[in-house]
Amino acid sequence: QVQLVESGGGLVQAGGSLRLSCAASGNIFSINSMGWYRQAPGKQRELVATVTSGGSTDYTDSVKGRFTISRDNAKNTVYLQMNSLKPEDTAVYYCNCQFKTRAWDSLANSWGQGTQVTVSS
């Protein structure tokens, strides 16, 4: 039904920047929110940032001031600009989309395939 395609991951040195992109496609009636989660080796998946259709954003404390989430509603795309990257940011980053395929449906979720972000010291 709905597919999320992520891009922008890679290897970067500490202090560098990366921008992740995630485009949602398929039978989408509306999107309520999109966000980014990450899972580092040996750790549980955690929220990084989310943005609602109204523009409200949330960030985990460890990325505040360094990461910026944004959304292009017309393109059903969410971005994560990551600046001042630290080795502890190394993780697989997953895009998430909360959406409806029909107006009368309840909200559903879709996940991206994950993109590796590696920050070297």
ABEGO torsion letter per residue (X at the ends): XBBBBBBGBEBBBBGBBBBBBBBBBEBBABBABBBBBBBBBGBBBBBABBBBAAGBBBBBAAABGABBBBBBAAAGBBBBBBBGBBAAABBBBBBBBBBBABAABBBBBBBBAEBBBBBBX
